[in-house]
């Protein structure tokens, strides 16, 4: 038998690590919580390994990286766009690939998605991104503007608002994130009570590797996990 090369060995170790990480994560969270594997800067091979280990949703920050991974994984997973969405990213090929966009924060972007989805005969589920931490370097609509954006988007025919997403601060004590998650949940419930057309408040996407436990306690049913799945290693091309 041909001995394993160093590259083969490293790939095997990485695969085992991803598999163990996913098994631990899925064992500790309720079954109704959806895990999005945040694949930013991860190789298509790593994304495939995550899917083979039980991940069902892949979250991508960049359209280019998503296309590379999609060519390898295809429809074995559901694809969410979770990064900052710019108008030039809203292309028909990208919209055909993604099953949900979690990061809509303006009427301009919503209109562009609606227009392109009309051309391909698709209704795109989306989440409104809320900048609950009011951090100027981050995208997302401010908490006080989320309801107004939901009302405006509700009149578009080729998209459907399915809930809210928030980032929260990336670092710090997870307990410090609780007020941001709780505020986003309050907005979620308020918009849900409006019973707007084309708005089904079903998903609350909150929490990452360092904060997902608090996010779940505050009502999240989608969590976006990167480091706890893939580890710290960066993408190598």
N, C-alpha and C positions, 0 to 999 in steps of 0.2 A: 504494500500500500504506500502511496506517495506521502511522505511526511508533510505535515502542515507547515506552510511558510509563516514568517512573522506576520505578514499581512492577514493571512487566513486566521491565525491565532487571535490577533487583535479584533478582527471582525467577530470571531466567536465569543470572545470575552465581552465585547460591547453588546452583542445580542443577548447573552445570558444576563447581563446587568439590566438591560431594558426589560427583559421578561420578568426578572425578580421584582424590579421596581413597580411594574404594573400590577403584578399579582398582589403585592402588599397594599398598594393604593386601592385597588378594587375591593379588597377584603375589608377595608376599614371604613368605607363610605356606604351609605344606604343605596339600595338598588335603583331607586328613582333618580339619583343624581347622575347627570350625564357628564362624562369626562371628555374634555377637548384636549388632545395632545397638541400643545403649542409648539409647532415645528420650526420656528424661526431659527435660521442658521444651521439646521440639521440636514443631513444628506438624504436623498431619496431612499438609500439602503436603510438608514435608521428609521425613517418613517414607515417603511414596509415592515421592519422588525416590530415596531410598536403595534401595527395592525395585526400581525400574526400572533402577537402576545395578548390580544383581546381588546385593543382600543378600536372604537367604532367611529370616532369623529376626529378629523385632523383640522387643526386651526393654522392658517397661514397668514403671515403679515405682508407678504409681497407676492404679487401675481407671478413674477418670473420663477421664484422658488416653488410656488404652488404648481406651476406647469411641469417643472422638472420632476417633482414628486408624483404628480398625477400620471405621468407617462409610465411610471413604475407600478403604482398602486391601483390606479383606476377606480372603479366603482366598488372595490372591496371596502371602501370607507366612505363616510359622508364628509363633505368639505365645507368648512366655515372660513370666511374671511374675517380676521380679527384685528387687522392693522388699520392704520390711518388710510382712509380711502380718498384718493384724489380723482378729479374728473377724468384725467387721462387713463386711470386704471379701469374705468367703467367701459369695457369693451365687450362685444358680444361673445367672444371666445371665452373670456373670463367668467361672464355670467352663466354661460352654459356649463362651466366646470363647477361653480360653487352652488351649494345647496342652501346656504344661509349667509347673509352678511350681518355681522354683529356690531358694526361700527359706523352706522349712519348718524351724522350729527348736524346735517343741514338740509334745508329744502332743495337747494341746488343739486346736491348729490342724489337725493331721493328722486327728483325729477329726471336726472340722467339715467338712473337705474330703471325707472318706469319706462322711459322712452326706448331704451335698448331692449328691455324685456318684451315690450310690445312687438318689436321686430322679430323676435325669435319665438314668440308665442309662449312665454313663460311668466308665471307669477312668482316673484322672489320673496321668500320670507326674510324679514330683517328685524334687527334689534336696534333701538335708539341708544346710542352711547351717551352716557351721562358723566360729566366731569364732576363727580361728587366731591373730590378733594379740592376743587377750584384751583388746580395747578396750571399756571399759564403755559407751561411747556407741553401740556397734553391736549389732545383733541377731546371732543365731547361737548355736548350742549350743557350749559349750566343748569342746575337743578330746577331753578324757577322758570326755565324756558322749555323744559321737556314736554309739559302738557301741551303747550301751544304748538310745538313741532309735531306732536302726535296728531293733533287736530288737523293740521295742514296736510300731512302725509295721508291721512285717512281718505282723502278724496282721489288719490291716485289709484288707477285700476289694475296695474300690473305688479304691484308690490303689496305685501301684507305685513303689518307690524305685529310681531309675535312676542314683544316684551322689551326689556331694557338690559343694557350691559354697562358695567362700570369697572374701572381699573382699580381705583384706590391707590394709595401710596405703595411704591414697590418695596421699600425697606422700612424697618422699624419693628416695634412690638406689634404683633398681630392684633392685640386688644385695642391698639390705637386706631385700627381700621374700622372697628365696630360701628361708630357713629356714621361713617360714610355709607356702609352697607345698609344700616337701618334707615337712613334717609332715602336711599335709592328704593328700598322696599316700600316705603310710604308713598313715594311717587308712583311706583308700579301699581299699588292698590288703588290709588286715586284715579289713574288713567283707566284702569280696569273697570272701575265703577261708572265711567262715562258711557260705556257701551257704544263706542264709535264704530262706524262702518269700516271694514277692512282692518280692524284692530282686534286681535285676539291675544290678550295679555297672558301668555302661557309660560314664558321662559324668563328667568332672572339670572343672568350670567355675571357672576361675581366671584372673586377669589382666585389667587394663584398659589404657587407652591408654598409660600410662607404665610398665606392668609386664608386658605380654602376652608379650614375647619371653622373659623369664625364666620366666614361667608355663609356656610351651610346653616349654621345656627341662626343667621339673620334672614334666611329664606332663599338662598341661592339654590337653583336646581341644575345649573350648568357651572362647572368650574373649569378654568383654563390652566393646565399644568405643563410645565416644561422641565425644569431642573429635576424635579422628583421623578420624572420618567426617564429623561435622557442623560442626566448628570450634567456636569459643568463643561464637558468637552465641546469645543466650537466646531462649526462646519469646516470641512476641508474639501477642496475641489480638486 
